[in-house]
């Protein structure tokens, strides 16, 4: 069975860690949002990581989580109460969000957890990546305490 974990990347190394993990044959998700930025005289839309310094990584029971820490660009596994945080439901919702063309989420995406999908919709509408990251970490912390 595959489980998704939240991985903390070194500062501004999300893409490097994502590429390193994928070259090692691991599944990882680096959700991005389009952000309007002004460069010179004109504004353009650029993709930036949805969550600052965070990456979603799939690991199965045989995968050594310590090996993930050795990956280029990875700092550590996000933990709550000393245990790695499983974020499989969040990944499922994010994948449905991607198919619904972020940030305009639709209610008919087929995601099992509509409440989580709505929370992610609100989260993706925040303009600042730091605030999105803080909101995600609060969600994960609450989710972990409930189980």
C-alpha positions as CSV (number, residue, x, y, z in Angstrom):
1,X,0.0,0.0,0.0
2,X,1.3,3.4,-0.9
3,X,1.2,6.3,1.6
4,X,1.9,10.0,0.9
5,X,4.0,12.1,3.2
6,X,4.7,15.8,3.5
7,X,8.4,16.5,3.0
8,X,10.1,19.8,4.0
9,X,12.5,21.0,1.4
10,X,15.6,23.2,1.9
11,X,14.8,26.9,1.2
12,X,13.6,27.3,-2.4
13,X,14.6,23.8,-3.4
14,X,11.1,22.3,-4.0
15,X,11.8,21.8,-7.7
16,X,15.3,20.3,-7.1
17,X,13.9,17.9,-4.6
18,X,11.0,17.0,-6.8
19,X,13.3,16.3,-9.8
20,X,15.7,14.3,-7.6
21,X,12.9,12.1,-6.2
22,X,11.5,11.5,-9.6
23,X,14.9,10.6,-11.0
24,X,15.2,8.1,-8.1
25,X,11.9,6.5,-9.3
26,X,9.8,7.9,-6.5
27,X,6.4,9.5,-7.0
28,X,6.2,13.1,-5.8
29,X,3.7,15.9,-6.3
30,X,4.7,19.6,-6.5
31,X,1.4,21.5,-6.7
32,X,1.8,24.9,-8.4
33,X,-0.4,27.9,-8.8
34,X,-0.3,30.6,-11.4
35,X,0.7,34.0,-10.0
36,X,0.7,37.3,-11.9
37,X,4.1,39.0,-11.6
38,X,5.2,42.3,-13.1
39,X,8.6,42.1,-14.8
40,X,9.7,45.3,-16.4
41,X,6.7,47.0,-18.1
42,X,4.4,44.0,-18.5
43,X,2.7,41.5,-16.3
44,X,3.0,37.8,-16.9
45,X,1.6,34.7,-15.2
46,X,4.2,32.3,-13.7
47,X,3.8,29.0,-11.9
48,X,5.1,28.9,-8.4
49,X,4.9,26.2,-5.8
50,X,1.6,26.2,-4.0
51,X,3.3,25.5,-0.7
52,X,6.6,27.1,0.2
53,X,9.4,24.5,0.9
54,X,6.9,21.6,0.9
55,X,6.6,18.6,-1.3
56,X,4.3,15.5,-1.3
57,X,6.1,12.2,-1.6
58,X,4.7,8.7,-2.0
59,X,6.3,5.9,0.0
60,X,5.4,2.3,0.5
61,X,6.0,0.3,3.6
62,X,9.4,-0.9,2.3
63,X,10.6,2.6,1.6
64,X,13.0,3.8,4.3
65,X,11.9,7.4,5.2
66,X,15.5,8.1,6.2
67,X,16.5,7.7,2.5
68,X,14.1,10.5,1.6
69,X,16.1,12.8,3.9
70,X,19.2,12.0,1.9
71,X,17.6,13.2,-1.3
72,X,19.1,16.4,-2.8
73,X,17.0,19.4,-1.7
74,X,15.1,17.6,1.0
75,X,15.5,18.8,4.6
76,X,13.2,16.4,6.6
77,X,9.9,14.6,6.8
78,X,7.1,16.8,8.4
79,X,6.2,15.2,11.7
80,X,3.4,15.8,14.2
81,X,3.9,14.4,17.7
82,X,7.2,12.8,16.5
83,X,5.5,10.7,13.8
84,X,5.7,11.3,10.0
85,X,2.4,12.9,8.8
86,X,0.4,10.9,6.3
87,X,-1.3,13.2,3.8
88,X,-2.9,10.7,1.4
89,X,-6.4,12.3,1.6
90,X,-4.9,15.8,0.9
91,X,-3.0,14.4,-2.2
92,X,-6.2,12.8,-3.5
93,X,-8.0,16.2,-3.1
94,X,-5.1,18.1,-4.7
95,X,-5.1,15.8,-7.7
96,X,-8.8,16.3,-8.1
97,X,-8.2,20.1,-7.8
98,X,-5.7,19.9,-10.6
99,X,-8.2,18.2,-12.8
100,X,-10.7,20.9,-11.9
101,X,-8.3,23.6,-13.2
102,X,-7.1,25.5,-10.0
103,X,-8.2,27.8,-8.5
104,X,-11.7,27.4,-10.0
105,X,-12.6,24.2,-8.3
106,X,-15.9,22.5,-9.2
107,X,-18.0,20.4,-6.8
108,X,-18.4,17.5,-9.2
109,X,-14.7,16.4,-9.2
110,X,-15.4,13.0,-7.6
111,X,-13.3,13.6,-4.6
112,X,-14.4,11.4,-1.6
113,X,-13.8,14.1,1.0
114,X,-15.9,17.2,-0.1
115,X,-15.0,19.1,3.2
116,X,-11.3,18.7,2.5
117,X,-11.8,19.7,-1.1
118,X,-13.5,22.9,0.1
119,X,-10.8,23.7,2.6
120,X,-8.2,23.3,-0.2
121,X,-10.3,25.6,-2.5
122,X,-10.1,28.3,0.2
123,X,-6.4,27.6,0.8
124,X,-5.6,28.0,-2.9
125,X,-7.3,31.4,-3.1
126,X,-4.7,32.9,-0.7
127,X,-2.3,35.0,-2.6
128,X,0.8,34.4,-0.4
129,X,2.6,31.1,-0.6
130,X,3.7,31.5,3.1
131,X,0.1,31.8,4.2
132,X,-0.9,28.8,2.0
133,X,1.9,26.8,3.6
134,X,0.9,27.8,7.2
135,X,-2.8,26.9,6.4
136,X,-1.8,23.5,5.1
137,X,0.3,22.7,8.1
138,X,-2.6,23.7,10.4
139,X,-4.9,21.4,8.4
140,X,-2.4,18.5,8.7
141,X,-1.9,19.1,12.4
142,X,-5.7,19.0,13.1
143,X,-6.1,16.0,10.9
144,X,-3.4,14.1,12.7
145,X,-4.8,15.0,16.2
146,X,-8.2,13.6,15.2
147,X,-6.9,10.1,14.3
